Amino acid sequence: MKQRVFSGARPTGRQHLGNYLGAIRNYVALQNEYDCIYSVVDIHALTSLEDTKQLQSNIYEMMLDWLAAGLDPKKCILFVQSHVPEVMELFTLLGMVTPLSWLLRVPTFKDKAKLQPHNVNYGLVGYPVLMTADIVLYKAEAIPVGEDQLPHLELAREIVRRFNNMFGDTFPEPLAKLTAFPMVVGLDGKDKMSKQLGNHIELALTPEETLERVKTAVTDPARRYRRDPGHPEVCNVYRLQQYFNELKTSGIAEKCRQAEIGCVDCKELLAEAINKDLAPFRERRQALAAMPEYVTKVLADGAARAGVIARKTLVEVKERMGLD
Ligand code: TYM
């Protein structure tokens, strides 16, 4: 039997280069070898979204990105979290075996509380429990995510161990699967790329918009004038070049060190390379956008398939916990 893979992403709208390099590229690669389930986690999104008017269009935009990036509904299950409501029941049950102290020490909870001090809701504290429910509802073993999700996965493993100890072996311990770019830094050159921080580049931008965004990127702070030699190892634009440009042939690092190219030239090369890499994605996305009923059908079909697995697990969990 193929190993089961699960991952999810919040429907914050169009996906950015961080999502793409840190996670989506792995989702696509894994669908050929594993039994993959990918979820648009709309309930998780509610922990930060105060205005939910955008939620449905965000889900749609994100699905366009996923499908255009190469996720194939014939090879994997794609569904919206709330369309398989069993996850909320399992979330409540797992909440009973999760000590509050574990949740309060999660670094992402502390970060979020700082980012949205006016909205430190109960759901935010329980965020990793809901994430664990997502994973174990499908008994997934491998979880493709970016580095920022590692504390959540560590907690998921602890909850699984505790559950298995209390009620007998039920769930496998999930393991993270990272890409070669598990932490993409944003255009500000310091924080992780994220929509909430506004330091991101969306995949679905036009080539011109991409160039405009890249031009705003912070580079090596020691390089104030074009004649100053640069330090590519500390430069975030260079980090992105490492993915998008053929560094061996372009020799960008050397030219930067010798001040043979300036930051503006370097950014133009990067934007060009991103646009080249994403051209087929953008073409597919445009074609998909012309058939919204296809996206609806993919999600309905995905929820039906995921629901079958979810209901089976929930029956087993309730039996083990003495509820039936
Ligand atoms: P989310 O929506 O923040 O991000 C989706 C995926 O993109 C990765 N990612 C990044 N990787 C590298 N560099 C970045 N700058 C960057 N920004 C985002 C994330 O690591 C993630 O893999 N809690 C999750 C969603 C979730 C989930 C799950 C994931 C809910 N249930 C179960 C796995 C399994 C989240 O908010 O991802």
Residues whose N, C-alpha, C, O or C-beta is under 5 A from the ligand:
A	BS01	TYM	F6 S7 G8 A9 R10 G18 N19 G22 A23 V41 H44 M131 D134 P144 V145 G146 E147 D148 Q149 F181 P182 M183 V184 K192 M193
